[in-house]
Amino acid sequence: MDIQFPEFEIFAPKVEVAWSALQQRYANRLTEAEVDYLFACLIFGLTSPAYGEGEPSSHFDVCRALVAMKLPPDRVDTALHTVPAPTEPWVESLREQLESQSARMGQTLQETRNFNGDAAADAGPGALSRPVSNEEKAA
């Protein structure tokens, strides 16, 4: 499924970093299904500030598209629809922590990029560039 949405370029780098971090920290300690599920939960948290109050199917489609950046289709479906049995007692608290931290990151992205509502549709290519520092503004 190829879903395009205005904020894809904003979320994509975060998705890459999140996937790499999960792989480095947990791939040797958890099952593949657990890591995939944690990744899906992290993506859900990241996108919730921008999409959580909207149509649930739209939010789900965004999550699916972002999870599909790193997982093959069969694993995307499993990660989004199945909660694997935890192999470690701390997995559920880790899930809560990841989802909470990623929601805060998503809120920060939303505030700094102002991509809620019509702002994303009206934004030009400059809206996706990095913020300009005070030193750069003064120059």
NUVEXGU-925743 format. One record per atom (N, C-alpha, C): atom name; x, y, z; residue number from 1; residue in one letter. Coordinates in nm, 2 decimals. Example, Ala and Ser with C-alpha at 12.3 -4.5 7.8 and 13.67 -1.06 7.14 Angstrom:
! residues 2
+-------+--------+--------+--------+-----+---------+
! atomo !      X !      Y !      Z ! num ! residuo !
+-------+--------+--------+--------+-----+---------+
!     N !   1.32 !  -0.57 !   0.78 !   1 !       A !
!    CA !   1.23 !  -0.45 !   0.78 !   1 !       A !
!     C !   1.32 !  -0.33 !   0.78 !   1 !       A !
!     N !   1.28 !  -0.22 !   0.71 !   2 !       S !
!    CA !   1.37 !  -0.11 !   0.71 !   2 !       S !
!     C !   1.29 !   0.00 !   0.79 !   2 !       S !
+-------+--------+--------+--------+-----+---------+
This chain:
! residues 139
+-------+--------+--------+--------+-----+---------+
! atomo !      X !      Y !      Z ! num ! residuo !
+-------+--------+--------+--------+-----+---------+
!     N !   0.08 !  -0.12 !   0.00 !   1 !       M !
!    CA !   0.00 !   0.00 !   0.00 !   1 !       M !
!     C !   0.09 !   0.12 !   0.00 !   1 !       M !
!     N !   0.07 !   0.21 !  -0.10 !   2 !       D !
!    CA !   0.15 !   0.33 !  -0.11 !   2 !       D !
!     C !   0.07 !   0.45 !  -0.07 !   2 !       D !
!     N !   0.08 !   0.49 !   0.06 !   3 !       I !
!    CA !   0.01 !   0.61 !   0.11 !   3 !       I !
!     C !   0.10 !   0.73 !   0.11 !   3 !       I !
!     N !   0.06 !   0.84 !   0.05 !   4 !       Q !
!    CA !   0.13 !   0.96 !   0.06 !   4 !       Q !
!     C !   0.06 !   1.06 !   0.15 !   4 !       Q !
!     N !   0.13 !   1.13 !   0.23 !   5 !       F !
!    CA !   0.07 !   1.23 !   0.32 !   5 !       F !
!     C !   0.18 !   1.34 !   0.33 !   5 !       F !
!     N !   0.13 !   1.46 !   0.36 !   6 !       P !
!    CA !   0.22 !   1.58 !   0.36 !   6 !       P !
!     C !   0.34 !   1.57 !   0.46 !   6 !       P !
!     N !   0.32 !   1.50 !   0.57 !   7 !       E !
!    CA !   0.42 !   1.50 !   0.67 !   7 !       E !
!     C !   0.52 !   1.38 !   0.66 !   7 !       E !
!     N !   0.51 !   1.31 !   0.55 !   8 !       F !
!    CA !   0.60 !   1.19 !   0.54 !   8 !       F !
!     C !   0.74 !   1.22 !   0.56 !   8 !       F !
!     N !   0.79 !   1.33 !   0.49 !   9 !       E !
!    CA !   0.93 !   1.37 !   0.50 !   9 !       E !
!     C !   0.97 !   1.41 !   0.64 !   9 !       E !
!     N !   0.87 !   1.46 !   0.72 !  10 !       I !
!    CA !   0.91 !   1.50 !   0.85 !  10 !       I !
!     C !   0.92 !   1.38 !   0.94 !  10 !       I !
!     N !   0.83 !   1.28 !   0.93 !  11 !       F !
!    CA !   0.84 !   1.16 !   1.01 !  11 !       F !
!     C !   0.95 !   1.06 !   0.97 !  11 !       F !
!     N !   0.98 !   1.06 !   0.84 !  12 !       A !
!    CA !   1.07 !   0.95 !   0.79 !  12 !       A !
!     C !   1.20 !   0.95 !   0.86 !  12 !       A !
!     N !   1.27 !   1.06 !   0.88 !  13 !       P !
!    CA !   1.40 !   1.05 !   0.96 !  13 !       P !
!     C !   1.38 !   0.99 !   1.10 !  13 !       P !
!     N !   1.27 !   1.02 !   1.16 !  14 !       K !
!    CA !   1.25 !   0.97 !   1.30 !  14 !       K !
!     C !   1.23 !   0.82 !   1.29 !  14 !       K !
!     N !   1.16 !   0.78 !   1.19 !  15 !       V !
!    CA !   1.13 !   0.63 !   1.17 !  15 !       V !
!     C !   1.27 !   0.56 !   1.15 !  15 !       V !
!     N !   1.35 !   0.61 !   1.07 !  16 !       E !
!    CA !   1.48 !   0.55 !   1.05 !  16 !       E !
!     C !   1.56 !   0.54 !   1.18 !  16 !       E !
!     N !   1.57 !   0.65 !   1.26 !  17 !       V !
!    CA !   1.64 !   0.65 !   1.38 !  17 !       V !
!     C !   1.58 !   0.55 !   1.48 !  17 !       V !
!     N !   1.45 !   0.55 !   1.49 !  18 !       A !
!    CA !   1.38 !   0.46 !   1.58 !  18 !       A !
!     C !   1.40 !   0.32 !   1.55 !  18 !       A !
!     N !   1.39 !   0.28 !   1.43 !  19 !       W !
!    CA !   1.42 !   0.14 !   1.39 !  19 !       W !
!     C !   1.56 !   0.10 !   1.42 !  19 !       W !
!     N !   1.66 !   0.18 !   1.39 !  20 !       S !
!    CA !   1.80 !   0.15 !   1.42 !  20 !       S !
!     C !   1.82 !   0.13 !   1.57 !  20 !       S !
!     N !   1.76 !   0.22 !   1.65 !  21 !       A !
!    CA !   1.78 !   0.21 !   1.79 !  21 !       A !
!     C !   1.72 !   0.09 !   1.85 !  21 !       A !
!     N !   1.60 !   0.05 !   1.80 !  22 !       L !
!    CA !   1.53 !  -0.07 !   1.85 !  22 !       L !
!     C !   1.61 !  -0.19 !   1.81 !  22 !       L !
!     N !   1.66 !  -0.19 !   1.69 !  23 !       Q !
!    CA !   1.75 !  -0.31 !   1.64 !  23 !       Q !
!     C !   1.87 !  -0.32 !   1.73 !  23 !       Q !
!     N !   1.94 !  -0.21 !   1.75 !  24 !       Q !
!    CA !   2.06 !  -0.22 !   1.83 !  24 !       Q !
!     C !   2.04 !  -0.26 !   1.97 !  24 !       Q !
!     N !   1.94 !  -0.21 !   2.03 !  25 !       R !
!    CA !   1.91 !  -0.23 !   2.18 !  25 !       R !
!     C !   1.84 !  -0.36 !   2.21 !  25 !       R !
!     N !   1.75 !  -0.41 !   2.12 !  26 !       Y !
!    CA !   1.66 !  -0.52 !   2.16 !  26 !       Y !
!     C !   1.66 !  -0.64 !   2.06 !  26 !       Y !
!     N !   1.72 !  -0.63 !   1.95 !  27 !       A !
!    CA !   1.71 !  -0.74 !   1.85 !  27 !       A !
!     C !   1.77 !  -0.87 !   1.91 !  27 !       A !
!     N !   1.87 !  -0.86 !   2.00 !  28 !       N !
!    CA !   1.93 !  -0.98 !   2.06 !  28 !       N !
!     C !   1.86 !  -1.02 !   2.19 !  28 !       N !
!     N !   1.77 !  -0.94 !   2.23 !  29 !       R !
!    CA !   1.70 !  -0.97 !   2.36 !  29 !       R !
!     C !   1.56 !  -1.01 !   2.35 !  29 !       R !
!     N !   1.49 !  -0.97 !   2.24 !  30 !       L !
!    CA !   1.35 !  -0.99 !   2.22 !  30 !       L !
!     C !   1.33 !  -1.06 !   2.09 !  30 !       L !
!     N !   1.21 !  -1.12 !   2.07 !  31 !       T !
!    CA !   1.17 !  -1.18 !   1.95 !  31 !       T !
!     C !   1.15 !  -1.08 !   1.84 !  31 !       T !
!     N !   1.16 !  -1.12 !   1.72 !  32 !       E !
!    CA !   1.14 !  -1.03 !   1.60 !  32 !       E !
!     C !   1.00 !  -0.97 !   1.61 !  32 !       E !
!     N !   0.90 !  -1.05 !   1.65 !  33 !       A !
!    CA !   0.76 !  -1.00 !   1.66 !  33 !       A !
!     C !   0.75 !  -0.89 !   1.77 !  33 !       A !
!     N !   0.82 !  -0.91 !   1.88 !  34 !       E !
!    CA !   0.82 !  -0.81 !   1.99 !  34 !       E !
!     C !   0.88 !  -0.68 !   1.94 !  34 !       E !
!     N !   1.00 !  -0.69 !   1.87 !  35 !       V !
!    CA !   1.06 !  -0.56 !   1.82 !  35 !       V !
!     C !   0.97 !  -0.50 !   1.72 !  35 !       V !
!     N !   0.91 !  -0.57 !   1.63 !  36 !       D !
!    CA !   0.82 !  -0.51 !   1.53 !  36 !       D !
!     C !   0.70 !  -0.45 !   1.60 !  36 !       D !
!     N !   0.65 !  -0.51 !   1.70 !  37 !       Y !
!    CA !   0.53 !  -0.45 !   1.78 !  37 !       Y !
!     C !   0.57 !  -0.32 !   1.85 !  37 !       Y !
!     N !   0.69 !  -0.32 !   1.91 !  38 !       L !
!    CA !   0.74 !  -0.20 !   1.98 !  38 !       L !
!     C !   0.76 !  -0.09 !   1.88 !  38 !       L !
!     N !   0.81 !  -0.12 !   1.76 !  39 !       F !
!    CA !   0.83 !  -0.03 !   1.65 !  39 !       F !
!     C !   0.69 !   0.03 !   1.61 !  39 !       F !
!     N !   0.59 !  -0.05 !   1.59 !  40 !       A !
!    CA !   0.46 !  -0.01 !   1.56 !  40 !       A !
!     C !   0.40 !   0.09 !   1.67 !  40 !       A !
!     N !   0.42 !   0.05 !   1.79 !  41 !       C !
!    CA !   0.37 !   0.13 !   1.90 !  41 !       C !
!     C !   0.44 !   0.27 !   1.91 !  41 !       C !
!     N !   0.57 !   0.27 !   1.88 !  42 !       L !
!    CA !   0.65 !   0.39 !   1.87 !  42 !       L !
!     C !   0.60 !   0.48 !   1.76 !  42 !       L !
!     N !   0.57 !   0.42 !   1.65 !  43 !       I !
!    CA !   0.51 !   0.50 !   1.53 !  43 !       I !
!     C !   0.38 !   0.55 !   1.57 !  43 !       I !
!     N !   0.30 !   0.47 !   1.64 !  44 !       F !
!    CA !   0.16 !   0.52 !   1.68 !  44 !       F !
!     C !   0.18 !   0.64 !   1.77 !  44 !       F !
!     N !   0.27 !   0.63 !   1.87 !  45 !       G !
!    CA !   0.29 !   0.75 !   1.96 !  45 !       G !
!     C !   0.34 !   0.87 !   1.88 !  45 !       G !
!     N !   0.43 !   0.85 !   1.79 !  46 !       L !
!    CA !   0.49 !   0.96 !   1.71 !  46 !       L !
!     C !   0.39 !   1.04 !   1.63 !  46 !       L !
!     N !   0.29 !   0.96 !   1.58 !  47 !       T !
!    CA !   0.19 !   1.02 !   1.49 !  47 !       T !
!     C !   0.07 !   1.06 !   1.56 !  47 !       T !
!     N !   0.05 !   1.02 !   1.68 !  48 !       S !
!    CA !  -0.08 !   1.06 !   1.76 !  48 !       S !
!     C !  -0.10 !   1.20 !   1.77 !  48 !       S !
!     N !   0.00 !   1.29 !   1.80 !  49 !       P !
!    CA !  -0.03 !   1.43 !   1.82 !  49 !       P !
!     C !  -0.09 !   1.49 !   1.69 !  49 !       P !
!     N !  -0.05 !   1.44 !   1.58 !  50 !       A !
!    CA !  -0.09 !   1.50 !   1.45 !  50 !       A !
!     C !  -0.22 !   1.43 !   1.40 !  50 !       A !
!     N !  -0.24 !   1.30 !   1.43 !  51 !       Y !
!    CA !  -0.35 !   1.23 !   1.37 !  51 !       Y !
!     C !  -0.44 !   1.17 !   1.47 !  51 !       Y !
!     N !  -0.41 !   1.17 !   1.59 !  52 !       G !
!    CA !  -0.49 !   1.10 !   1.70 !  52 !       G !
!     C !  -0.63 !   1.15 !   1.71 !  52 !       G !
!     N !  -0.65 !   1.28 !   1.69 !  53 !       E !
!    CA !  -0.79 !   1.33 !   1.70 !  53 !       E !
!     C !  -0.87 !   1.33 !   1.57 !  53 !       E !
!     N !  -0.81 !   1.28 !   1.47 !  54 !       G !
!    CA !  -0.87 !   1.28 !   1.34 !  54 !       G !
!     C !  -0.94 !   1.14 !   1.32 !  54 !       G !
!     N !  -0.97 !   1.11 !   1.19 !  55 !       E !
!    CA !  -1.03 !   0.99 !   1.15 !  55 !       E !
!     C !  -0.94 !   0.87 !   1.19 !  55 !       E !
!     N !  -0.98 !   0.77 !   1.27 !  56 !       P !
!    CA !  -0.89 !   0.66 !   1.30 !  56 !       P !
!     C !  -0.83 !   0.59 !   1.18 !  56 !       P !
!     N !  -0.91 !   0.57 !   1.08 !  57 !       S !
!    CA !  -0.86 !   0.50 !   0.96 !  57 !       S !
!     C !  -0.74 !   0.57 !   0.90 !  57 !       S !
!     N !  -0.75 !   0.71 !   0.90 !  58 !       S !
!    CA !  -0.64 !   0.79 !   0.84 !  58 !       S !
!     C !  -0.52 !   0.77 !   0.93 !  58 !       S !
!     N !  -0.53 !   0.78 !   1.06 !  59 !       H !
!    CA !  -0.42 !   0.76 !   1.15 !  59 !       H !
!     C !  -0.36 !   0.62 !   1.13 !  59 !       H !
!     N !  -0.44 !   0.52 !   1.12 !  60 !       F !
!    CA !  -0.39 !   0.38 !   1.09 !  60 !       F !
!     C !  -0.32 !   0.37 !   0.96 !  60 !       F !
!     N !  -0.37 !   0.44 !   0.86 !  61 !       D !
!    CA !  -0.30 !   0.43 !   0.73 !  61 !       D !
!     C !  -0.16 !   0.50 !   0.73 !  61 !       D !
!     N !  -0.15 !   0.61 !   0.81 !  62 !       V !
!    CA !  -0.02 !   0.68 !   0.83 !  62 !       V !
!     C !   0.07 !   0.58 !   0.90 !  62 !       V !
!     N !   0.02 !   0.52 !   1.01 !  63 !       C !
!    CA !   0.11 !   0.43 !   1.08 !  63 !       C !
!     C !   0.15 !   0.31 !   0.99 !  63 !       C !
!     N !   0.06 !   0.26 !   0.92 !  64 !       R !
!    CA !   0.09 !   0.15 !   0.83 !  64 !       R !
!     C !   0.20 !   0.19 !   0.73 !  64 !       R !
!     N !   0.19 !   0.31 !   0.67 !  65 !       A !
!    CA !   0.29 !   0.35 !   0.57 !  65 !       A !
!     C !   0.43 !   0.37 !   0.63 !  65 !       A !
!     N !   0.43 !   0.43 !   0.75 !  66 !       L !
!    CA !   0.56 !   0.45 !   0.82 !  66 !       L !
!     C !   0.62 !   0.32 !   0.87 !  66 !       L !
!     N !   0.54 !   0.23 !   0.92 !  67 !       V !
!    CA !   0.59 !   0.10 !   0.96 !  67 !       V !
!     C !   0.65 !   0.02 !   0.84 !  67 !       V !
!     N !   0.58 !   0.04 !   0.73 !  68 !       A !
!    CA !   0.62 !  -0.03 !   0.60 !  68 !       A !
!     C !   0.75 !   0.02 !   0.55 !  68 !       A !
!     N !   0.80 !   0.13 !   0.60 !  69 !       M !
!    CA !   0.93 !   0.18 !   0.55 !  69 !       M !
!     C !   1.04 !   0.08 !   0.59 !  69 !       M !
!     N !   1.02 !   0.00 !   0.70 !  70 !       K !
!    CA !   1.12 !  -0.09 !   0.75 !  70 !       K !
!     C !   1.08 !  -0.23 !   0.75 !  70 !       K !
!     N !   0.95 !  -0.26 !   0.75 !  71 !       L !
!    CA !   0.91 !  -0.40 !   0.76 !  71 !       L !
!     C !   0.84 !  -0.45 !   0.63 !  71 !       L !
!     N !   0.86 !  -0.58 !   0.60 !  72 !       P !
!    CA !   0.78 !  -0.63 !   0.48 !  72 !       P !
!     C !   0.63 !  -0.64 !   0.51 !  72 !       P !
!     N !   0.55 !  -0.65 !   0.41 !  73 !       P !
!    CA !   0.40 !  -0.65 !   0.43 !  73 !       P !
!     C !   0.35 !  -0.74 !   0.54 !  73 !       P !
!     N !   0.39 !  -0.87 !   0.54 !  74 !       D !
!    CA !   0.34 !  -0.96 !   0.64 !  74 !       D !
!     C !   0.38 !  -0.92 !   0.78 !  74 !       D !
!     N !   0.49 !  -0.87 !   0.80 !  75 !       R !
!    CA !   0.53 !  -0.83 !   0.93 !  75 !       R !
!     C !   0.46 !  -0.69 !   0.97 !  75 !       R !
!     N !   0.43 !  -0.61 !   0.87 !  76 !       V !
!    CA !   0.36 !  -0.49 !   0.90 !  76 !       V !
!     C !   0.22 !  -0.52 !   0.96 !  76 !       V !
!     N !   0.15 !  -0.61 !   0.89 !  77 !       D !
!    CA !   0.02 !  -0.66 !   0.94 !  77 !       D !
!     C !   0.03 !  -0.72 !   1.08 !  77 !       D !
!     N !   0.12 !  -0.80 !   1.10 !  78 !       T !
!    CA !   0.14 !  -0.86 !   1.23 !  78 !       T !
!     C !   0.17 !  -0.76 !   1.34 !  78 !       T !
!     N !   0.26 !  -0.67 !   1.31 !  79 !       A !
!    CA !   0.30 !  -0.56 !   1.41 !  79 !       A !
!     C !   0.18 !  -0.47 !   1.44 !  79 !       A !
!     N !   0.09 !  -0.45 !   1.35 !  80 !       L !
!    CA !  -0.02 !  -0.36 !   1.37 !  80 !       L !
!     C !  -0.14 !  -0.42 !   1.43 !  80 !       L !
!     N !  -0.15 !  -0.56 !   1.42 !  81 !       H !
!    CA !  -0.27 !  -0.63 !   1.46 !  81 !       H !
!     C !  -0.25 !  -0.73 !   1.57 !  81 !       H !
!     N !  -0.13 !  -0.75 !   1.61 !  82 !       T !
!    CA !  -0.11 !  -0.86 !   1.71 !  82 !       T !
!     C !  -0.01 !  -0.81 !   1.82 !  82 !       T !
!     N !  -0.05 !  -0.85 !   1.94 !  83 !       V !
!    CA !   0.03 !  -0.82 !   2.06 !  83 !       V !
!     C !   0.10 !  -0.95 !   2.09 !  83 !       V !
!     N !   0.23 !  -0.96 !   2.07 !  84 !       P !
!    CA !   0.30 !  -1.08 !   2.10 !  84 !       P !
!     C !   0.31 !  -1.11 !   2.25 !  84 !       P !
!     N !   0.32 !  -1.23 !   2.28 !  85 !       A !
!    CA !   0.34 !  -1.27 !   2.42 !  85 !       A !
!     C !   0.48 !  -1.22 !   2.46 !  85 !       A !
!     N !   0.49 !  -1.15 !   2.57 !  86 !       P !
!    CA !   0.62 !  -1.09 !   2.61 !  86 !       P !
!     C !   0.72 !  -1.21 !   2.66 !  86 !       P !
!     N !   0.84 !  -1.20 !   2.61 !  87 !       T !
!    CA !   0.94 !  -1.29 !   2.65 !  87 !       T !
!     C !   1.02 !  -1.24 !   2.78 !  87 !       T !
!     N !   1.00 !  -1.11 !   2.81 !  88 !       E !
!    CA !   1.07 !  -1.05 !   2.92 !  88 !       E !
!     C !   0.96 !  -0.98 !   3.00 !  88 !       E !
!     N !   0.98 !  -0.97 !   3.13 !  89 !       P !
!    CA !   0.87 !  -0.90 !   3.21 !  89 !       P !
!     C !   0.87 !  -0.75 !   3.19 !  89 !       P !
!     N !   0.97 !  -0.69 !   3.14 !  90 !       W !
!    CA !   0.98 !  -0.55 !   3.12 !  90 !       W !
!     C !   0.93 !  -0.50 !   2.99 !  90 !       W !
!     N !   0.89 !  -0.58 !   2.90 !  91 !       V !
!    CA !   0.85 !  -0.54 !   2.77 !  91 !       V !
!     C !   0.73 !  -0.45 !   2.77 !  91 !       V !
!     N !   0.63 !  -0.47 !   2.85 !  92 !       E !
!    CA !   0.51 !  -0.38 !   2.85 !  92 !       E !
!     C !   0.55 !  -0.25 !   2.90 !  92 !       E !
!     N !   0.63 !  -0.24 !   3.01 !  93 !       S !
!    CA !   0.67 !  -0.10 !   3.05 !  93 !       S !
!     C !   0.76 !  -0.03 !   2.95 !  93 !       S !
!     N !   0.84 !  -0.11 !   2.87 !  94 !       L !
!    CA !   0.91 !  -0.05 !   2.77 !  94 !       L !
!     C !   0.82 !   0.00 !   2.66 !  94 !       L !
!     N !   0.72 !  -0.07 !   2.62 !  95 !       R !
!    CA !   0.62 !  -0.02 !   2.52 !  95 !       R !
!     C !   0.56 !   0.11 !   2.57 !  95 !       R !
!     N !   0.51 !   0.11 !   2.69 !  96 !       E !
!    CA !   0.45 !   0.24 !   2.74 !  96 !       E !
!     C !   0.55 !   0.35 !   2.74 !  96 !       E !
!     N !   0.67 !   0.33 !   2.77 !  97 !       Q !
!    CA !   0.78 !   0.43 !   2.77 !  97 !       Q !
!     C !   0.80 !   0.48 !   2.63 !  97 !       Q !
!     N !   0.82 !   0.39 !   2.54 !  98 !       L !
!    CA !   0.85 !   0.42 !   2.40 !  98 !       L !
!     C !   0.73 !   0.50 !   2.34 !  98 !       L !
!     N !   0.61 !   0.46 !   2.36 !  99 !       E !
!    CA !   0.49 !   0.53 !   2.31 !  99 !       E !
!     C !   0.48 !   0.67 !   2.37 !  99 !       E !
!     N !   0.51 !   0.68 !   2.49 ! 100 !       S !
!    CA !   0.50 !   0.81 !   2.56 ! 100 !       S !
!     C !   0.61 !   0.90 !   2.51 ! 100 !       S !
!     N !   0.73 !   0.86 !   2.50 ! 101 !       Q !
!    CA !   0.84 !   0.94 !   2.45 ! 101 !       Q !
!     C !   0.82 !   0.98 !   2.31 ! 101 !       Q !
!     N !   0.77 !   0.89 !   2.23 ! 102 !       S !
!    CA !   0.75 !   0.92 !   2.08 ! 102 !       S !
!     C !   0.63 !   1.02 !   2.07 ! 102 !       S !
!     N !   0.53 !   1.01 !   2.16 ! 103 !       A !
!    CA !   0.42 !   1.10 !   2.15 ! 103 !       A !
!     C !   0.47 !   1.24 !   2.18 ! 103 !       A !
!     N !   0.57 !   1.25 !   2.28 ! 104 !       R !
!    CA !   0.63 !   1.39 !   2.31 ! 104 !       R !
!     C !   0.71 !   1.44 !   2.19 ! 104 !       R !
!     N !   0.78 !   1.35 !   2.13 ! 105 !       M !
!    CA !   0.86 !   1.38 !   2.01 ! 105 !       M !
!     C !   0.76 !   1.43 !   1.90 ! 105 !       M !
!     N !   0.65 !   1.36 !   1.88 ! 106 !       G !
!    CA !   0.55 !   1.40 !   1.78 ! 106 !       G !
!     C !   0.49 !   1.53 !   1.81 ! 106 !       G !
!     N !   0.46 !   1.56 !   1.94 ! 107 !       Q !
!    CA !   0.41 !   1.69 !   1.98 ! 107 !       Q !
!     C !   0.51 !   1.80 !   1.94 ! 107 !       Q !
!     N !   0.63 !   1.77 !   1.97 ! 108 !       T !
!    CA !   0.74 !   1.87 !   1.94 ! 108 !       T !
!     C !   0.74 !   1.90 !   1.79 ! 108 !       T !
!     N !   0.74 !   1.79 !   1.71 ! 109 !       L !
!    CA !   0.74 !   1.80 !   1.56 ! 109 !       L !
!     C !   0.62 !   1.89 !   1.52 ! 109 !       L !
!     N !   0.50 !   1.86 !   1.58 ! 110 !       Q !
!    CA !   0.38 !   1.93 !   1.54 ! 110 !       Q !
!     C !   0.39 !   2.07 !   1.57 ! 110 !       Q !
!     N !   0.45 !   2.11 !   1.69 ! 111 !       E !
!    CA !   0.46 !   2.25 !   1.73 ! 111 !       E !
!     C !   0.57 !   2.32 !   1.64 ! 111 !       E !
!     N !   0.68 !   2.26 !   1.61 ! 112 !       T !
!    CA !   0.78 !   2.32 !   1.54 ! 112 !       T !
!     C !   0.75 !   2.33 !   1.39 ! 112 !       T !
!     N !   0.68 !   2.23 !   1.34 ! 113 !       R !
!    CA !   0.65 !   2.23 !   1.20 ! 113 !       R !
!     C !   0.51 !   2.28 !   1.16 ! 113 !       R !
!     N !   0.43 !   2.29 !   1.27 ! 114 !       N !
!    CA !   0.29 !   2.34 !   1.25 ! 114 !       N !
!     C !   0.22 !   2.27 !   1.13 ! 114 !       N !
!     N !   0.22 !   2.13 !   1.14 ! 115 !       F !
!    CA !   0.16 !   2.06 !   1.03 ! 115 !       F !
!     C !   0.03 !   2.00 !   1.05 ! 115 !       F !
!     N !  -0.04 !   2.06 !   1.15 ! 116 !       N !
!    CA !  -0.18 !   2.01 !   1.18 ! 116 !       N !
!     C !  -0.28 !   2.09 !   1.09 ! 116 !       N !
!     N !  -0.39 !   2.03 !   1.05 ! 117 !       G !
!    CA !  -0.49 !   2.10 !   0.98 ! 117 !       G !
!     C !  -0.44 !   2.13 !   0.84 ! 117 !       G !
!     N !  -0.48 !   2.25 !   0.79 ! 118 !       D !
!    CA !  -0.45 !   2.30 !   0.65 ! 118 !       D !
!     C !  -0.31 !   2.34 !   0.63 ! 118 !       D !
!     N !  -0.23 !   2.36 !   0.74 ! 119 !       A !
!    CA !  -0.10 !   2.41 !   0.73 ! 119 !       A !
!     C !  -0.01 !   2.32 !   0.65 ! 119 !       A !
!     N !  -0.03 !   2.19 !   0.66 ! 120 !       A !
!    CA !   0.05 !   2.09 !   0.58 ! 120 !       A !
!     C !   0.02 !   2.10 !   0.43 ! 120 !       A !
!     N !  -0.10 !   2.11 !   0.40 ! 121 !       A !
!    CA !  -0.14 !   2.12 !   0.26 ! 121 !       A !
!     C !  -0.10 !   2.25 !   0.20 ! 121 !       A !
!     N !  -0.09 !   2.36 !   0.27 ! 122 !       D !
!    CA !  -0.05 !   2.49 !   0.22 ! 122 !       D !
!     C !   0.10 !   2.51 !   0.23 ! 122 !       D !
!     N !   0.17 !   2.42 !   0.29 ! 123 !       A !
!    CA !   0.32 !   2.44 !   0.31 ! 123 !       A !
!     C !   0.39 !   2.42 !   0.18 ! 123 !       A !
!     N !   0.49 !   2.51 !   0.16 ! 124 !       G !
!    CA !   0.57 !   2.49 !   0.05 ! 124 !       G !
!     C !   0.69 !   2.41 !   0.08 ! 124 !       G !
!     N !   0.78 !   2.39 !  -0.01 ! 125 !       P !
!    CA !   0.90 !   2.30 !   0.01 ! 125 !       P !
!     C !   0.98 !   2.35 !   0.13 ! 125 !       P !
!     N !   0.99 !   2.48 !   0.15 ! 126 !       G !
!    CA !   1.07 !   2.53 !   0.26 ! 126 !       G !
!     C !   1.02 !   2.49 !   0.40 ! 126 !       G !
!     N !   0.89 !   2.45 !   0.41 ! 127 !       A !
!    CA !   0.83 !   2.41 !   0.54 ! 127 !       A !
!     C !   0.90 !   2.28 !   0.59 ! 127 !       A !
!     N !   0.96 !   2.20 !   0.50 ! 128 !       L !
!    CA !   1.02 !   2.08 !   0.54 ! 128 !       L !
!     C !   1.17 !   2.09 !   0.57 ! 128 !       L !
!     N !   1.23 !   2.21 !   0.54 ! 129 !       S !
!    CA !   1.37 !   2.23 !   0.57 ! 129 !       S !
!     C !   1.40 !   2.24 !   0.72 ! 129 !       S !
!     N !   1.52 !   2.23 !   0.75 ! 130 !       R !
!    CA !   1.55 !   2.24 !   0.90 ! 130 !       R !
!     C !   1.53 !   2.39 !   0.95 ! 130 !       R !
!     N !   1.50 !   2.40 !   1.08 ! 131 !       P !
!    CA !   1.49 !   2.53 !   1.13 ! 131 !       P !
!     C !   1.61 !   2.62 !   1.12 ! 131 !       P !
!     N !   1.60 !   2.74 !   1.11 ! 132 !       V !
!    CA !   1.71 !   2.83 !   1.10 ! 132 !       V !
!     C !   1.75 !   2.88 !   1.24 ! 132 !       V !
!     N !   1.88 !   2.87 !   1.28 ! 133 !       S !
!    CA !   1.92 !   2.92 !   1.41 ! 133 !       S !
!     C !   1.93 !   3.07 !   1.42 ! 133 !       S !
!     N !   1.93 !   3.12 !   1.54 ! 134 !       N !
!    CA !   1.94 !   3.26 !   1.56 ! 134 !       N !
!     C !   2.07 !   3.32 !   1.49 ! 134 !       N !
!     N !   2.18 !   3.25 !   1.49 ! 135 !       E !
!    CA !   2.30 !   3.29 !   1.43 ! 135 !       E !
!     C !   2.28 !   3.30 !   1.28 ! 135 !       E !
!     N !   2.21 !   3.21 !   1.22 ! 136 !       E !
!    CA !   2.19 !   3.21 !   1.08 ! 136 !       E !
!     C !   2.09 !   3.33 !   1.04 ! 136 !       E !
!     N !   2.00 !   3.36 !   1.13 ! 137 !       K !
!    CA !   1.90 !   3.47 !   1.10 ! 137 !       K !
!     C !   1.98 !   3.60 !   1.10 ! 137 !       K !
!     N !   2.08 !   3.61 !   1.19 ! 138 !       A !
!    CA !   2.15 !   3.74 !   1.21 ! 138 !       A !
!     C !   2.25 !   3.76 !   1.09 ! 138 !       A !
!     N !   2.29 !   3.65 !   1.03 ! 139 !       A !
!    CA !   2.39 !   3.67 !   0.92 ! 139 !       A !
!     C !   2.33 !   3.72 !   0.79 ! 139 !       A !
+-------+--------+--------+--------+-----+---------+
